[in-house]
Amino acid sequence: MTVIIALVSCGSPEETKPTQQVAPSLSRGQGQPFGPADAIVDCNGGGDFTTISAAIAAATAGDVIEVWPCTYQERINFGGRDLWIKSRDGSATTIIDAENQGTAVTVESGEGDMTGLVGFTLRRASTQAVHVDLSAIHLRDIAIRDSDASYGILSASADLELDQVSIDASNDFSVAGVYADRGSLVVHASDIDCAGANIGVFSGHGACLIDWSELTCTNGGSYAFDNEHTVGRLMRTILRGDFFMLSEDDKPDDGMFVLGNIIDGDVDVEYGTIDLVNNVIQGQLNLTLATLPAIHNNVFLGQACYISTDTLETYPTNNNFFNGDSSCGYVDYVGADGNIAEEPGFVNPMAFDFTLAADSPMIDAGLNDPFWADVDGSRADIGAYGSRYSIGGGW
């Protein structure tokens, strides 16, 4: 069958997130197939099948399966077919209940890029709610709830794309909310809680894009985002918890761009290359044999000292080090290279609103470089709402 792709957009963020515009499209050329469904699933007998598994077994590659509202007590396996399985009315009313019998959704037989699961709540999974191995899947409008498992989503050597995926604290995980090792990972407009584990989102040995999302993990010794031997971007996202990055042999190619985020925790970097631009960091920046081509336009808050490093080839420029020492060593960056130490003038930081008041000293105080200019073309502001990668919209 011929498949036409549409752009994806999603609604306004919740009140707990900073003030933002409507989230941008996930990506060009990726969306859901256009046209009528090839099969209807209705547990009450109003469709072609009463179970999703039966519809999958009868489907051919490229089919679209529409699922009507119900609680489906089954575990599904795509079985090597590129299928687009979508609910008619969304995740709130369409539930796959694994009944604590294992994985709710399995994609491990070479399924390709036109494989999708859209509009479901996945409940009571064990081992993991979703397992993807040597395959690809788009997960959109997916809620993972009430699962006692090692992982919410486990991906190995796969192409995994999450859009409007919610994993909350009703789950009990032992390892991670999302664990993607090798392959590629995209997380967009999603809320991921580690739910008792030590990692919110893990990306290893591949490429990743985390954008416009909220990652939470505040358990002892935990990381909201753990990035190891991976290249990519963390953008326009709230981290409630620490960020960790590990690379090897100080490879410049193992790069992570961290742009326009609010990080309520420490940033720990070992080896590798990381750019930190226009973030609000409520923690310490700890660097071990790391390369930082850019430390521009950030706000550092709430620590006795802010940058701890054994080597730092590039000095920070145009940052605000408020109410703490800029360096944990003997260097003070304030007063040189545009670095300041002033009350930021946030609208309401206690409510996680880090937009700038009209009289904020950080307005037009960022790096005076057209590449990092604000979206209106003016000189960049310092903080997460400055530059063209602003958490408030941008690019």
N, C-alpha and C positions, 0 to 999 in steps of 0.2 A: 504494500500500500504506500501511497505517497504521503509524506509527512511534512507539514509546514510548521515552522517554529515561530512562536510569538514571544515578544518581550515580557518579562516578569516585573511586576512592581508590587510593593507591599505597603501596608498602612502606616499610620503614625506610630512612633514608639510609645511605650508605656510611660507613666508619669515618673517612674524611678529613673528613667534615662534622662540625659541632658536634653535641653531644647534643641530639636533638630527639624529639618524639613522632611517631607516624605522621602523614604529611602529610595535610592536610585535603583534602576534595573539591575538584576543580578549580573547578566552579561549579554552581549549581543549574540544572537543566533542560538540561544538555548532557551527552551520553554516547553510548553506542552503541545502535543499534536493537536491539530485543528480538524474538526469534523465529528460526525456521530460515532458513538461507541460501537464496537464490533460485538460486544456481549454485555448483558446486564446481569448483575448479581443482586439478589434480594432474598434475604433469609426468610421472608414471609411468602415466598413463592410467586412474586409478581414479575420476575425476570426470567432469564434463560437458565440461571443456576442459583442454587441456594447457598453455595459456599464459594469462597474465592479460589480455593485449591482446585475445585472442579472446573472453574472457568479457565484457570491457568493450564490445566491438563489438556483442555480442548482447543487452546489458542495456538495460533501460528505467529511467527516473528513479525513484529510491527503492529500487532493488534492493540486496540485500546479497550480496556475493561472498565466499565463503570459500576461502582458499588454503591448501593442504596443504604440509607441509615439503618444500623443494627449493631448488635454486639456479636461478632463472629468468633466463636470459640474454636480457634484453629491456629496452626502455624503454617506460614506459606513459604514456598520455595519457587523462585522464578524458573528453575529447571533449565537454564541455558537459553531461554527465549528473551529477546528484546521486547518487553511489553511495557505499556504505560497503564498502570493501574491507578485509577483516580476515584475518589468518593464523589458522590453527587452533591453532598451538602457540607463537606468539610470535616475536620478532625473532631469537632465537639460532639458529633452524633454518630460517627462511624468508627467502631472500635474493633481492633484485633486483640483478642484475649488469649495469651499463650498458656494460661492456667498453670503457670510455674512448671511447665513441662520441657522448657528448653528455649531455643532462639525463636523469636516471633517472626522475623523476616530473614531469609537466607538468599544471598546472591553470590554464588561461588562456582558457576559453570561457564564462565567466559561471556557473560552478558555484556552487551556493548553500550555505547553512549546514549542510545535512545531508550534506555530502561529507566522507568520512573515509578515512584510511589508517592501519591499526592493526596493529602487530606485524611489522615488517619491518626487515631490515638492507639499506641501500642502499650498494652498492659500486661503485667505479671509475667515478664520474661525471666528466664534464668540463663546463666552463662553470658548472654548478651541479648539486647533487644533486636539489633540488626548486625548481621555478619556479612561482610563483603570481602571476597578473596579472588584476586586475579580477574576482576570484573569491574563494571561501572554501574553507578546508579545515581539518579537525582532524587533527593528526598525533600519534599516541600509540604509545608503545613503538616508537620508530624509532631505529635506530642508523645513523649515517653514517660510513663507513669508507673508507680507501684511495682517496680521490678527489683528483685533481689539477685544481683548478677555481678560478674566481674567488670563488665563494661556496659555502657549504654549503646554505643556503636563501636564495633571493632572492624577495622579495614586493613587489609594486607595486600600490598602490591596492586592497588586498585585506584580507580578514578571516582572519588567520592565528593558529591556536591550537596551541601545542606543549605536550604533556604527556608526561613521561618520555621526552624526546628526548635522545639522547646523540651529541655530535659530538666526537671525540677527536683526539689529535695524530697519528694515523696518516694524516690528510689533509694536503694541502698547498694552502692557500688563498692567494690574492693580495690579497683585499679584506676579507672578513669571514666569520665562522662563520654568523651570521644577519643579514640585511640587509632591513629592512622600512621602506619609504618610502611614506608616506601609508597611510590605512586604519588598522586596529587590529592590535595584537600582544599575545598572551598567552603567557608562558613560565612553565610550572609544573613543579616537580619534575624539572628538566632539568639536564644537565651540558653546557655549551657551551665548547669550546676554540677559540680563533681559528686554531690550527693553521698557524702561519707568517704569518698576515695581521696587520693592524694593529688590527682590531676584533673583539671577541668577539660582541657583539650591538649592532646599530645600530637605533634607532627614530627615524624622522623624520616631521615634518609630520602627526601623527596622535595616537593614544592608545595607551598601553601599560600592561600590568601584568606585572611580573617578580616572581615569588613562589616562595619555597622552592626556589631553584635555585642552581647554582654556575656562574659565568662566569669564564673564565680567558683572559687575554691579557697577557703580560709581556714581549713584544718591545719593543725600543727605540721610543719615540714612539707607543706603542699604548694602547688603551683596552679594558678588559674590558667596559664599557658606555658607549656613545656615544649620547646623547639630544639631539636637535636639533629645536627647534620642536615639541615633543611634550608632552602632558599625561599624567599617570599616576602610578603608584606603583612603587617599588622596595622590596620588603619581604622580610624573613626569608631573605635571600640572601647567599651568600658571593661577593665579588668578589676574585679574585686578579689584581690589576692596577688601573689608574686608572679613575676615573669622570669623564666629561665631560658638561657640559650647556651648550647654547647656545640662547639665545632671541633676541628682537629687540625694540627699542624699550622695554625694561624693562616688558613687558606682565605685569600680575599674573595674567592668565588662563593664561599659559604656565607652569603650575605642576607641580612634581614633588615628591611626598612620598617621602622616603627614611627608612624606618622599620624598625628592628630588624635591621640588616644587619651583617656583618663585612666591612669594606673594607680589603684589604691593599694600599693604594696611596693616591694623592692624590685629592682631590675638587676638580675645576676647574669653576667656574660662571661663565659670561659672560651677563649680563642675566637676565631671567626671575625666577621665584620658586621657591624651594626650601625645604622644611621638613626639618630634620635632627633626628630624634628617636630616642634609644635605639640608637645605632650604636656599634660599635667601629671606629675609624678609625686605621689604622697608616700615616698619611701626613699631608699638609698640606692644609688647606682654603683654596683660593685663590678669591677672589671679585672679579669685575670688574663694577661697576655692577649688582650682583645685589641682590635683595630676599629677606631671610630672616625670615619671620614667627616662626620657631621654630628655636632651636638649644638643645635640651633633652636632658639625660640621656645625653649621649654620652661615650665614653672616647676620648681622643686619646693615641696612643702613638708613640714611636720617632722623633721629630723634634726638631731644635733649637728650632723654633718652630712653632706650630700654625695660627693664623688669619692669613692675609695678605689684606688688603682695602683698597680705596680708599674704600668707603662701607659702613657697617654701622649700619642704623637700629635694629635690635633687638639688644640685648646678649645674649650667651650666658647661660643659667641652668642651674644644677645639672649641670655637666659636670665630668669629671675630666681635668685636663691633667697627665699624669704624665711627669716626667723631661724637661720641655722648657718653654720660655716659652709662655704661653697665646696671646700675640699676637706677630706678626712686626713690629709697630710699637712705639708707646710706651705702649700700654694693657696693664695686667695685670688679667685678669678674675678671677684667683684671690683668694679671700677676700671676694668680694662676690657677691650673687645666687645663693648656694648652690654656687658653683664651688669645687672643691678640687684639690689636687695631691698625691695619695697613691698608694702602691702599691696597685693595684686588687684584689689578692687573687683572681686567676683560678685555677682548678683546675690547668690545664696549658696555658698559652698556646703553648708550643713545639710542642705537638701540636694546635694550633688548637682547644683546648677553652677557651672563654671563659666558661664557667659560673662562678658566684661561690662561693667557699669560704664556710663558715658564719660566719667572722669577717671577711668583706670589708667595708671601710668604705663600699662603694657600695650595700649593702643598705638600703632605705628612705631613700636619700639623694637620690632624684630629685625632680622637680617635684612639689610637694604639691598636686596637682590631681586630683580624682576622674576626670576625663576620661582621664588618662594612668595611672591606677592599674594595678597588676599584676593578673593574671587572678584572683587570690584576693581581690581587693578592697583589699589593703594598699597603702600608699604605694609609688610606683614605685621600683624599683631603677635605678641607673645602669648602662648597658651594653645589649648586644643581647638579654639575657634578661629585661629589665624591660619594664613596661607591657603593655597588652592586645594589643599587636602583637608580642609576644615571638617570637624565632626558635625558642624552645622549645615553641611551640604558639600560645597566644593566640586571641583572638576566635573 
